[in-house]
């Protein structure tokens, strides 16, 4: 049994005012620490926090805090109501599109 994973989960579950949810990644990201790619559509557990209210649209702005599946470092994305999208905040870099080396065969 991997006790490192249990210790990491206990660290995250002790945070207050955060709801643990399972979210589909809206775009591709690359971890800044280990360079692991997280593809668009990959489902990950994260913590969802309300961090403020947008003044123009009067919509709640959320921060989603993830952790890398390889090195367990933190990265977060923030909802952006003005662009109807999410913005990487810290710990990860946006990856526009990943191309496969070989085309799929049907």
N, C-alpha and C positions, 0 to 999 in steps of 0.2 A: 504494500500500500504506500502510495506516495504522500508523505506527510507534508511536503512542501506545498502541495496544492491545497490541503486542508488549512494550513496556516494562512495562505493567501486569501482563501475564502473567508476565514474568520476576521481577517483584517478589514475586508470590504464590508462584511455584514455588520460590523460595529459602527459604521458611519451612520450618523443620524440624518433624518429628513431625506432619505434616498429610498427609492422604490426599485427593487430588482426586477428587471424585465428582460425578455428575449427579443432582440431586434435584428432585422435584416439590414445589412450594411447598404446605405444608399449609393455608395461609390467605392472605388478601389482606394485602399490606403497602403502605405509602406511604413513599417515601424522604423523610427529614427535610430533605435539602439541596435537591432539585429538585422534590419533590412528585410524582414519577412513581409510578403505581400498578403493582404486581406482583400479578397476579391469582392466585387459588387454582388449582392445577393446572398452572401455568406451569413448564416445566423449565429449571433454571439450573444452571450449574457452581458448585461451592462447595468449600471445604476443610473436612474433618471432623476434629475433634480430640476426644480423650477428656480431659475436664477433672476428673473425679472419680467417686466412687461414692456412690450414694444409700444412706444407712444403713438405712432402713426396708425397702426392697425388694432391696437389694444388686444394683443394676443400674447399669451404667456410664452416666454423664451425658455427652452429646456437645454440642459447640458447632459450629454450621455457619456458616461465614463466607462471605458472598456479597458481590458488588459490584453496584452499580446499573448497569443497561444503558445509562442515559442519561448520568450524570455521573461514573461510576466511583468513587463514594464507597463506603466499606465499611459493611455492616450485618451483624448476626449474630443468630441465634436459638439457643436452648438447649433441649435436651430436658428435659421435666419428668415423670419417672416417676410422681409422686404423682397427677397429673391425667391421665396418659396422653396428653399433648399437648406442644406446643412453646410457648415464650415468647419474644417479641422482646426481645433484650438491649440492643442499641444501634444507632443509625443509622437506625432505621425505626420506624414506628408501625403498630399493628394496625388493619386496616380490616374492619369486620364483614361488610358485603356491598355489592356494587356493583350498582345497578339500571340496566338499559339503558333508554334514552330511548324507543325504539320496540320493540314486541313483535316477536318473530320470526314470520315467516310460513312455513307449511309448503306 
